[in-house]
């Protein structure tokens, strides 16, 4: 495939070097694009974006599950119309407790371009609730993407991506920059760094 695929590298211990990555193959990779994967903390859910058929249009977020970390990945499922729109929904990040899914999207209700959103669920058996925009401290008129939270959920790392939006986020050093936002507790709003 000439399109993007998802690869994995597995090492025996955290002290070992990473071996060469291996392409995951079917059913994760197809002749379409698969990219920006995020593994749940129990290694049983793999979230990623793809433009494969069967979605809401453009790029969608998908998840594949497996019974144990030693099993093969099941056929991926589209996260459905609560998460995915007819536009591009990208760069998923699942929290360690599996209850919050961060991603970026150009859906209506944002700060101008693509923004970072979060969808929440009460338990991992529940459906995702409606995504919430992270607000104007995190999101800008630029393309804000690639969310990544600290283990405790109090620091958010992300980047802008002017190659896509042709808009630089104010206060950066030029081109793609890394940004961060903090909050006092997981129920507090995101604040400046």
N, C-alpha and C positions, 0 to 999 in steps of 0.2 A: 504494500500500500504506500502511495506517495503522500497520503494525508497523515496527520498526527496520530500517534498511537500512545497508549499508556504502557510503561515498562515498570519492572520491579527489580530491585536488588535486595538480596537477603543475606545477612551475615549471622554467624553462629552466636557471637556475643557482641556487646557494645564496644569491646576492646579490639575486635578484629577489623581489618580493612573491608571496605565495601567491594564485593566482586562486580564483574561486568553485569549491567542490567540485562534482563530478559524481557522480551515483548510478551505481554499477558495473553495475547491470542483471543480466540473466540471463547465466550460470547461478549467479552468486554470490548475488544477491538473489532472494527468492521472496516469496510472500504470507505466509510465516511470519517469525519474527524472525531477523535476522542482525546480529551486533554484536561489538564488542571484537576488531577485526582486528589482526593482527601480521604484518608482511611480513618474509620472510627477507632476510639481508644481500645476497644476489645478486638479489633482486627476483623470484625464480622460484617461490616458495611463499607462499601467503597462508593463514594460519591464522586461524580465527574460530570463534565459537560460534553455534549455531542450534538452534531447536527444530523444524526441518523434519522431515518423515517420513523413515524409513530409518535412524534412530539407535537408541541403546540405551534411550531414554526420556528425557523432560524435555529439558534442554539438553545438547548434545553438542559436542565439538570436531571440526572439519572442516578439511580442507586442499584447496586448489585449486592446481594447478601450471600453468605455461606454459613452452614451449620457450625463448623469449627474452623480454626485457622489452618487446618490441614486439608480441608475440602476444597474443591474447585468452586469458582464463582458461579452463581446462578444467573439466568438470563436477566439482564438489567431491566428495571422498571422505571418508566417516566414518573417524575414526582408530581405530575398532574397540574391542572389549571390554577390551583391555589398558589403554587410556586412559579410555574412557567407561564410566560406570556407569548404573544405572537412575535415579539421582538427577541433580542438576545438576553439570556439569563446565564450568568457566567461565574466562574471561580468560586466553587463552594468551599466552605469550611465548617465542619461539624464540631461542636464542643465536646470535651471529654465525657460529659454526662449524657450526650446524645440528644439533648433537649432543645438545643438552639442550632439553627442552620443559618450561617452568614453567607451572603453571596452578593454579586453585583448585577444590576439590572437597569435597563433604560425605561422601565415601566412608568406610567404617569404618577405624579405626586412627589417627584424628586426635586433635586436642586438644579436641574438643568440638563446635565449630560447623563452619564451612567453613574448611579449611586450605589452605596453599600446598604443592604437591607438585612433584616433578621426575621426568620420565622421561628416560632416556638411551639412546643407541644408539651403536654403535662407529663406523659410517660412515653417510652419508646414504642408502645403499642398504639398510641393515639395518632390521629392525623395532624399534619402541620396546620397551624393557624395562619391567618392572613399576615403576610410580611409587613414589617414596620420599618420605615426609613430611619436610619441612625441619626438623622438631623444635621443641621448646618455646621456644627463644629467639625464633624467627620466629613461630610459631603460638601462638594464645591461645584462650581460650573464646569470643572474638568472631569475627566473619566477616572472616577475613584474605584479601585478594584483590589483584588487579591487580599482579602481580609485574612488575618491570622491572629488568634487570641492567645494571651499568656495562659498557662495552666489554670490559674485562679480566676480567669475571666475579667481581670481588672485593667489589663492593658491590651489595646487593639493596635496591631501593626497593619499597614496597608500601603498601597502605592498609587500614584497617579500614572496615567499612561497616555501622554500627549500624542504618541504615534497614532492613536485611534481617534482622539477627539480634536487634535490640533489646538488644544487649549492647555496652557500651563497653569497649574495650581498656583495661586499667589503665595509668595514667601519661599518658594523652592529655589534650588540651585540650577535649574534648567533640566530639560528632558525628564526622564522618569526618575522620580525621587521616592524614598521611603518616608512614611509619616507614622506618627503614633498619637493615640488619644488614651486618656486614663479616666477611670471612674472610681469613686470612693467605695462603692459596693456594687454587687451585680444588679441591684434595683435602682441605682443612681443613674442619671443621664451621663453620656460621654462628655468629657471636658477637654480643655486644651492639654497639651503634653506637660 
